[in-house]
Amino acid sequence: MPNPKKSKFLVTGGAGFLGSHVVDELIKRGVPQGNIFVPRSSEYDLRIKENCQQVVKGIDVVIHLAANVGGIGYNQENPGSLFYDNLIIGANLMEEARIAGVKKFVAIGTVCAYPKYTPVPFKEKDLWIGYPEETNAPYGLAKKMLLVQSQAYRQQYGFDSIYLLPVNLYGPGDNFDPKSSHVIPALIRKFIEAKKNSYPNVTIWGTGKATREFLYVDDAAEAIVLATLKYDKPDPVNIGSSFEISIKDLTKLIQEIVGYKGRIIWDRTKPDGQPRRKLDTTKAKKEFGFKSKTNFKKGLEQTIKWYQEQN
């Protein structure tokens, strides 16, 4: 297992929403800041093999978080680039890490890799029982190939690579851009703008019937670092809160916290996405002692407060 005080860490996407929290968590666990390398996308386009080659030099542990990612609308508009970017970055980075003699590679997958109709709660063994939900299948499958590569490299080369499957994350620092944001920041922004501008109603995509599980970003960072330091098996591991809420109830909760009094209109011409999402998180608890801590409403309040302070 990596020695936190002596190992050199590469955190791709380390300046992003999740990545910045992972870097903080590594430091909290005793990793010297000088031993953490965070490549910036403006300097290192990881779709280019030579850049992957460069960033893994002298590295002991890779935590691969960099991704082209977004909500349902973004997935519908960019399926090709989402597939290509995520596939090519992951494949190049893991191959160059193997060649460079990296001791451990932590691949971050996505709940979108699960089949559209997976028995609830989603168990890791059910990853291959069907095709992912169509709106985000290109993204989900590209990220799922990291699992195939990870297991194949372990089998052929003895390469120590693990694969984690986080659910949708939320928290301070999230992406609130309406063109690419996920459901929680999109709803927060909509309600805050509607309240500020006294809009009589807010339109939300879908029927509200779909359910989702959300994990606070600090909890996700803790899970990733625990797995990095303690887990060493080929099997994928779910990272989640094991808490499920419908989009309708989520919408009402955010509306209530923001204090918006107007009407909600459901645009049923827009897709709901996957019908249900809730992970079985027993493996993460058993293998590296992870259990989420943040109460969902409290996490939402902190996220909303952060966004209001920024705007």
N, C-alpha and C positions, 0 to 999 in steps of 0.2 A: 504493500500500500504506500502511496506517496507520503513523504515526510513534509509536513506543511512548512517547516522552517528552512528546509534545504532545497526543495524542488522549485524549478522554474515553471510558471504557469502561463499558458497562452489562453486568453479569453476572447474568442471572436464575438463581435457584437457587444463587447464589454463596456461600450459607452452608451448602449441603448437602455431601454426600459428595464428589462430583466437583467441584462448584463451588468449594469452599474450596481445593482443590488447583490449580484453574485460576487463581484469584486469586493464590496464591503464585507460580505460574509466570509470570504477567504481571509481578509485582513483580521477580522474578528477571531478567526480560528488559528491565528498565529503565522499566517503567510506574510513575510515582509513585502511592503508595497513595491519595492524595487525588484521583486521576483515575479511580478505580474506584468505581462505584456498585453496591451490592448491595441490591436491594429485598427486604425481608422479607415473607413471605406473610401474616403477621399484620397488616401495615400496607397491603400492596398485593395484593389478590386480582386476579390477572392475567386471570381469566375476565371481568372487567368492563372494557369498552373504555376508559372514562375513566381507569382506573388505568394501562393501557398507554400512553395518551396522555401521562400525567404522567411516567412513568419514562423515556421516550425524549427528553424535553426537554433540549436542549444536549448530546446524546450523539453521538459520532462512530462508535463501533463497538458493536454489540450482539452478545454471545455468549449465545445462548438455550439454557440448560440446564434451566430449571425444567420439571418434569413430574410427573404423577401416574403412579407406576410401582411395580411389585412383581413377585413371583414367580408361578408357575403358579396356585397356590391363590387368590392375590389377583386375578389376571386372570379366573379362573372366577367369582369372586363379584361382581366389579365391572366387567363389560364395558361397560356403558352410561356410567358416569362416567369410565372410562378413555378411551373414545372421545371423549366430549363435552369433557372438561376439556382434553385434549391438543390436540384440533382447534381449539377456540375460543381457547385461549391463544396458540397459534402463529399463527393467522390474524389475530387482533387485533393482536398485537405486531408482526408484519411489516408490516401495513398502516399502523399508526401510526408505525413507524420510517420507512417510505417517505415518508409525509406530512411528517414532521418533518425530512426531509433527512439522515437517518443515512447515513454514507458506506459502511459495510459491515455486513452482517448475517451472522452465523455460526449456521446452523441445525443442531442436533444431532438426528440421526435415531436409528435403532436397528437392530440385526441382525434384530429381529422383523419388520421390513418385508419381508424376503426371502421368496420362496415356500417353502412347506413342503418341496417336493422341488426343491432347487436343486443343480445340479452342483457338486461339491466340488473345489477351493476355490471359494467364492462370488465371482463376478466382478460388478462393478458393472453390467455390461451385462445381467445376468440378473435384475435387480430386478423386471421386469414379466412374467416367463414363467409365473406362476401365482399362486394365492391363498396368503396366509401360513398358518402352522400355526394351527388353529382356536382353541386355548386362549388365544393372545395376538393374534389377528387384529385385534380392534377397536383395541387399543393400537398395533400395528404399522402399521395403515392410517392412523390419525390422524396418526402421526408422519411417514408417507410423504407425506401431503398437503403437508407443509412443503417437500418437494422439488418438487412440482408448482407450488406457490405461488412458490417461489424462482426456478424457471426461467421461469415466466410473467411475473413482475415484471421479471426481467432482460431478457426479450424486449420487453415493452411499455414499460417505464419506464427501462430502462438501470440498474436497481437492482442494486447489487453485493451479491449474496447467494450464499453457498456452503453446501453440504450435506455433512455428515460422518456416517458410519455406524459407530459404535463397537460392538464386541462386548460381552458381559457383563463388567463390571468387578468388581474385588475389591480389598481393601486395608484398612489401618487407617481407622476412621471409617465403615465400611460400616453399612448398616441391618441390625441383628440381631433386629428384631421378628419373631417367628414368624408373625404374621399377614400380613406383606407382604414378608419378606426373599427374596432370590434364593438360589440353591442353595449357594454357598460359605458365606456367613454362617449359613444355616439348618443346614448340616451341622456347622459348627464349634460352634455353640451346643448342638446335640443331643449331640455327643460329650463336650463339656466337662461338661454337666449329668449325662450318664449316668455319667461317671467319678466325678464329685463325689458322686453319690448311690448309687453301686455298682449301677446298673441292670444286669440280666443281658443285656439286648439293646436294640438300637436299631432302630426301624422307619424305612425310607427309601422314599419314593414311587417307583413305577415298577419297571422291570426292571433298570436300571443300564446298559442297552445304548446308550442315546442318548449322543452325544458333544457336547462343548462346547469353545469356545475362550474363554479368559479373558485379560483385559488388566489389569495392575497399574495402580492409579489414578494414580500419578505419571506413568507412561508415557502414559496417556490425556490427562492435562492438558498434557503437553509437545506431543503431537500436535495438540491443539486450538489451542494458542497458535501453534505453527509454521504451521498452516494459516491462522490469522487474519492472521498477518503476511506470509505468502508466497504463498498460493493465491488465484487469482482466475479461476475458470472455472465454467461451469454444471454440469459433470459431477459426480455424487456421488463421494465417496472413502471407501473402507473404512479403518477404524482398528482394528487388531488386533495380535495377537502371532504369528499364523500357526502356533499350537501347538494341537493337538487332543487332548483326553483324554476317555475314557468316564466316565460318572457312577460306574460301578463302581470304576474305578481311582482316581478323585478321592476317593471315599468311603474306600477303603483307605488312601490317602495321608494324609488328614486324621485318620483313626483312629490311624494310626501316629505322626503328629506329636504328637497329643494324649496318646497312650499309653493308649487305652481298650482293654481286653482282652476285652470281651463279644462277643456274637454280633450279626450284622447280619441283619435280616429285610427282604426286599423285598416291598412291598405292591403287587402287580401289578394291583390294582383301580384304582390311581391312574395318571394319564397320564404318559407319558415326555416329552411335548412334541415339538418338532421332532426328527426322527431324528438329523441330523448338523448341526454348525455349525463351519465353518472358512473364514476369509476369505482371499481373494487380496489381499495388502497391497502389491503392487508399485507401484501408483499413488501411494500415500502416500510411498513412498521416492523415486520419480521426481519427483513434483511439489513436495514440500517437505522432502525429506530425513529423513522419520521412519522409525525402526526401533525396535521395543521393546527395552528393555535388561534388564528384571528377570527373573531366573531364576524359574520358576514355583514350585518348592519353597521357595525363599528368600522369595518374596513371601507364600506361605501361612504360613510360620513367623512372619513379621513381623505378619501379620494376626491369627494366633492369639495371639501374645504381647500385642498391643495389647488384644484382647478380654479376655484373662485379667487384665491390669492394671486394666481398667475394672470388673471384677466380682470 
